[in-house]
C-alpha cells in the first residue's frame, strides 16, 4: 500500500458519504475489523464510516436496527430482549474479535456454517442499502451481488418475533455447531425455522402449520446436508431433537407471558 497514492476520508454525515460514493474514484469502505488485503491494495481512497451514526444498535417498536459499523459485541451486550442471541455470538468469535468486527465486515466475510448467521436469519432481516436506498432481504444480499458495485448495507433491520429459541449440537461446547436450529415464533403463531451449520446456505422453513408438518419440513430441509462434519441422516435425526427443544421453550415462554 503506497501512502503517497492513497488517502483517508472520514465523512461526518450520510450526505457527505453519498457524495464520496458518487465520485469516479476507486474506494473502499472501512467499518472496523476483517479487512481484505487485495481490496485495500487496489483502493485509492479509504472511506471510514464510523462518524456518521451507524455504530448503534437501536430498538424501534417491533424492529431492531443495527448499524453497519456496530460491533458484534455491541449486539451481544444490547438490552433488547434477545438473550438467546448471545450463545451463537459467543460461538461465532472470541471477545476480542467481537469487539472489533463490525456488522458490515461480518456480512462480507460470513460463511454457511456461521452460527450467528443462522440465528440472524430467523428474524427475517432486511438491509437498507446505500447509496441506492433499496431495502433487500439478507438472503438476497448474500446470494446475489449488489446491483451497483458501491451499493452496500448501511443498516440491518430485524423483525422482532413473539419468541425466539436457538439450539445446536457441536463436538465440544466451544466448537462451531455440526447442526443448529434457530426458531422464531411470529405474531400469527406461525414459525420461521432456520436450519444451519452445514456447508449449504442456511435453509428456511416458514410455515403456519401443525407441529407434525413442521418436523417433517425441517427433516426434509436437511435431506442433502451431508458433508465432512456429519451425515445427512445424522442431521435429520438430530433436527427432531433440536426442534422439539426449541418449541417446548417457546411454548413455556408464551405461557409465562400470558400469566403476567
Secondary structure as GFF3:
##gff-version 3
##sequence-region A 1 260
A	DSSP	beta_strand	7	9	.	.	.	ID=ss1
A	DSSP	alpha_helix	14	21	.	.	.	ID=ss2
A	DSSP	beta_strand	27	30	.	.	.	ID=ss3
A	DSSP	alpha_helix	37	42	.	.	.	ID=ss4
A	DSSP	beta_strand	45	48	.	.	.	ID=ss5
A	DSSP	beta_strand	57	60	.	.	.	ID=ss6
A	DSSP	beta_strand	63	67	.	.	.	ID=ss7
A	DSSP	alpha_helix	72	77	.	.	.	ID=ss8
A	DSSP	alpha_helix	85	92	.	.	.	ID=ss9
A	DSSP	alpha_helix	95	98	.	.	.	ID=ss10
A	DSSP	alpha_helix	103	109	.	.	.	ID=ss11
A	DSSP	alpha_helix	115	121	.	.	.	ID=ss12
A	DSSP	beta_strand	126	130	.	.	.	ID=ss13
A	DSSP	beta_strand	135	137	.	.	.	ID=ss14
A	DSSP	alpha_helix	138	143	.	.	.	ID=ss15
A	DSSP	beta_strand	152	159	.	.	.	ID=ss16
A	DSSP	beta_strand	163	169	.	.	.	ID=ss17
A	DSSP	beta_strand	179	185	.	.	.	ID=ss18
A	DSSP	beta_strand	191	196	.	.	.	ID=ss19
A	DSSP	beta_strand	203	207	.	.	.	ID=ss20
A	DSSP	alpha_helix	211	221	.	.	.	ID=ss21
A	DSSP	alpha_helix	232	259	.	.	.	ID=ss22
###
